[in-house]
Amino acid sequence: MKGASIPDLMARYEEAAGLHGQASQDGNHRLANAQYKRVTATWMELRSRGEEGRSALVRLMGSANPHVRGWAASHVLEFDPRAAEAELERLASGPPGVARLDAAMVLREWRAGTLSFPTD
């Protein structure tokens, strides 16, 4: 992944986050766990790219897929909490489903100070 372009990383992130959300919704925990690993690895690579990677995560908050928006907003909390919280609040007040539940849980943990980000 080190040699991947930002657009390639964004596409990988969007695909994995979308598949994770669908697998979670369907109760396919094996697939959800595999996609969680892909999202996390791609996020870590984007994170290592500095401002360009952060900008990509912000753009991913504009995805048509609510699962992608939720993942991206969760990761954007680290460096732009105002924008990330606004997106998570929109998702948490949206239609019932996994994306709504996930957003509400992330907001709760973030505001309680129990959400942390790995350092490597």
PEPEGI-V344549 format. One line per field, one symbol per residue. ss: DSSP state (H for helix, E for strand, C for the rest). psi: psi as a letter, one per 40 degrees, with the letter a starting at -180 (. if undefined). A space follows every 50 residues. Layout:
ss->???
psi->???
//
This chain:
ss->CCCCCHHHHHHHHHHHHHHHHHHHHHCCHHHHHHHHHHHHHHHHHHHHCC HHHHHHHHHHCCCCCHHHHHHHHHHHCCCCHHHHHHHHHHHHCCCCCHHH HHHHHHHHHHHHCCCCCCCC
psi->edeiiddddddddddddddddddddeegdddddddddddddddddddeea ddddddddddeeidhdddddddddddddegdddddddddddeeaiiaddd dddddddddddeeehihie.
//
